[in-house]
């Protein structure tokens, strides 16, 4: 940026009924912003206006929250952090009903961690994209591998197939998304347009193929939902036919998918200002619909496929990665590492 040039301002604006929808859901949202290194917590102020709280975490990407919104996991450039809700339900901290503090940090090295979840045993499992595998944390090493696609012949720091998404079933990884079947370093980049697949972790079989940059598979309401990011389509996998069934077009590069009631919340990113996405169908779809790629969240009604609400993010933030729903939380916040507040925040476990 040239000397004296103004820094782009951050702007976050919801559509007219977005705050009313949040109130109806009795929930709040959190999302990571990848290149900008920001985690945002979106809720409601006491007067019903939008509450926006942010913290800086270097290259934050994968994120997961438990059904009780007590624990958050967030991946960063070379660490995996566990945040815990510090204030009991019913108590507020400076007007926020949920205060998350970083409790445990695992130094993993730069594994390019994408999707994260917690298993039935309480252990965290994540997509280790650099090593093309699913992994968990280790007390003595950077990670412990737990599964890899059958076509990957060696665990190497080569991002061979760009394994990125993970859907859990009964506390275990069940389906994953991969941009290709490549078994050579960075080979997935040559198959971004139509080499994407969904793999059944239990059997190792490919259950859907022909996708374009698939992300964020999630099992919800007896369907396997996912984002066909290269085409801009949100939909589900018909596991009987092996076909992807589009439900809605989203005007942006999609990553991050969560659900609340009969609604899906999809993360959108602007088209990158280089040629990374030029060969994807999404570019032509956006031009056809005469719209630029957007950054923010889009709320889709699963019953109709309509985009009923959205949250636009502009300025310094241009890319999102993950989004989670914080159930029964109205106004969340988190402590970071740069202020003295974290030094003074001490909690005591029950004896």
Helices and strands as residue ranges (DSSP letters): E 11-14, H 18-25, E 27-32, G 34-36, E 38-44, E 50-56, E 63-65, E 71-75, E 79-85, E 98-107, E 113-118, E 124-128, E 133-136, E 144-148, E 163-169, E 172-178, G 187-191, E 196-200, E 206-211, E 214-220, E 223-228, E 233-238, E 243-249, E 253-260, E 263-269, H 281-288, E 296-301, E 307-314, E 323-327, E 332-334, H 341-344
